Amino acid sequence: MEKRTDWYEHPEYYEAIFGTDTVREVDFLQTLSERHGTGGKLWLEPACGAGRLVAEAVGRGIQVVGYDISEAMLAHARKRLTPAQRRKTRLVQSRMESFTEPSLEGRVDLAHNLVSTFRYLDSEAAALAHLAGTRRLLKPRGIYVLGFHLTDYAREKPEHERWVGRVGRDTVVCNTHEGLPERRQRRSPMRNRLRVTGPGKDWLIETTWYFRTYSEAQARKLFREAGLRVAATYDFDYDIDSPVPRGSLRLDRVFVLQPDGE
C-alpha cells in the first residue's frame, strides 16, 4: 500500500465522493437567486475546487469567477471546460480571506460555498475578512449562499462518515472523522482517509487538519459584524420549500446572506 498525504492533489478521487449532487446544488442555487436575490448571471465561487459547480453553472449560461488555493484543483477545473466555456469563466489561485478583485465590486449576483470549506478559516479575523470581502463584491440585492455544519459543544463522541465511489476501474472509499470540539480554541480535529484500489493500485491518502467551530449564535454574530444579514436558512437537503424552522436541532445549515440594510 502506497501512502499519500493530501487529497486535494487528487481531484478525480475527491470528486468521486463529493461530486454527486452537482445538478441538484446548481438547481438550488438558481432558485435561491430568483427567490431571495437578483436572479442575475454573474456568480462567484470561493474555494471552487475541481470546478464541478463551475462547469455546471457555465453550461447553463452563467458567467462564473472562481478561486481556490490548490493549483491542482484549478488545473482540473480548467480541463473540464470547453474553449467557449473558458471565455465565460475566470479561475484564479487565491485564499478565501484575501481574495480581491476591484472589477467585481458591487457586481456579483450570487456567491456560494456549500460544503463546509468556510470552516478551514482558522480564526475570527480570517473568517471576518472573507465575509466582508465577499460582501463588497455583491450587488445590493445579491446573496452569498454559505453552507457548513454548526457545532454541538456538548457532543461527547467523535463523528464518523463513510462514502464509496468509483473512478473508472478504481474504487474509492472515504472515511472522515471529526473529533471532539475544543470550545476554548474554537476548533475540532479532522482526519480524512481515502483508500483507492484498482488494477495495480492501492493508495491510502490521509489528510489531517482542524476545522473552526461555530454555534448558531457565534455564526450569526460573525455575519452581523461582516455587514451581512440572514435572509433565509436551509439544510443540506437543498429543499427550497423547507427552510430550517426556528429552534431546529439540525446542525447542517445553508445560510442565505445578503448585504445588511437592503
JOTA-V414261 format. One record per backbone hydrogen bond with DSSP energy under -0.5 kcal/mol. CO is the residue of the C=O (numbers start at 0). NH is the residue of the N-H. If there is no record, write none. Layout:
co=[CO | CO]
nh=[NH | NH]
//
This chain:
co=[1 | 3 | 5 | 6 | 9 | 9 | 10 | 11 | 12 | 13 | 13 | 14 | 18 | 20 | 21 | 22 | 23 | 24 | 25 | 26 | 27 | 28 | 29 | 30 | 31 | 31 | 32 | 32 | 40 | 40 | 41 | 41 | 42 | 43 | 43 | 44 | 44 | 47 | 50 | 51 | 52 | 53 | 54 | 55 | 56 | 56 | 57 | 62 | 63 | 64 | 65 | 66 | 66 | 67 | 68 | 69 | 70 | 71 | 72 | 73 | 74 | 75 | 77 | 81 | 82 | 84 | 85 | 87 | 89 | 91 | 91 | 94 | 94 | 100 | 101 | 103 | 103 | 107 | 108 | 109 | 110 | 112 | 115 | 116 | 117 | 118 | 119 | 122 | 123 | 124 | 125 | 126 | 127 | 128 | 129 | 130 | 131 | 132 | 133 | 133 | 134 | 135 | 136 | 136 | 138 | 141 | 142 | 142 | 143 | 143 | 144 | 144 | 145 | 146 | 147 | 150 | 151 | 158 | 160 | 162 | 164 | 166 | 169 | 170 | 171 | 171 | 172 | 173 | 174 | 175 | 176 | 176 | 177 | 179 | 180 | 181 | 181 | 185 | 186 | 187 | 188 | 189 | 190 | 191 | 192 | 192 | 193 | 193 | 194 | 194 | 195 | 196 | 197 | 200 | 201 | 202 | 203 | 203 | 204 | 206 | 208 | 210 | 213 | 214 | 215 | 216 | 217 | 218 | 219 | 220 | 221 | 222 | 223 | 226 | 228 | 228 | 231 | 232 | 233 | 234 | 237 | 238 | 244 | 250 | 250 | 252 | 252 | 253 | 254 | 254 | 255 | 255 | 256 | 257 | 258]
nh=[203 | 205 | 8 | 9 | 12 | 13 | 14 | 15 | 16 | 16 | 17 | 18 | 21 | 24 | 25 | 26 | 27 | 28 | 29 | 30 | 31 | 32 | 33 | 34 | 35 | 36 | 36 | 38 | 42 | 62 | 108 | 109 | 64 | 45 | 111 | 47 | 66 | 50 | 54 | 55 | 56 | 57 | 58 | 59 | 59 | 61 | 60 | 42 | 89 | 44 | 91 | 46 | 47 | 93 | 70 | 73 | 74 | 75 | 76 | 77 | 78 | 79 | 80 | 85 | 86 | 87 | 88 | 63 | 65 | 67 | 93 | 97 | 98 | 103 | 104 | 106 | 107 | 138 | 142 | 43 | 144 | 146 | 118 | 119 | 120 | 211 | 121 | 126 | 127 | 128 | 129 | 130 | 131 | 132 | 133 | 134 | 135 | 136 | 136 | 137 | 137 | 105 | 106 | 107 | 141 | 258 | 110 | 144 | 145 | 256 | 112 | 146 | 254 | 115 | 252 | 152 | 154 | 177 | 175 | 173 | 171 | 169 | 166 | 196 | 164 | 173 | 194 | 162 | 192 | 160 | 178 | 190 | 158 | 188 | 182 | 185 | 186 | 212 | 181 | 210 | 178 | 208 | 176 | 206 | 174 | 194 | 195 | 204 | 172 | 196 | 202 | 170 | 200 | 197 | 1 | 195 | 3 | 205 | 193 | 191 | 189 | 187 | 150 | 218 | 219 | 220 | 221 | 222 | 223 | 224 | 225 | 227 | 226 | 259 | 230 | 257 | 255 | 243 | 253 | 237 | 239 | 241 | 247 | 149 | 252 | 147 | 254 | 233 | 145 | 256 | 230 | 231 | 143 | 228 | 261]
//
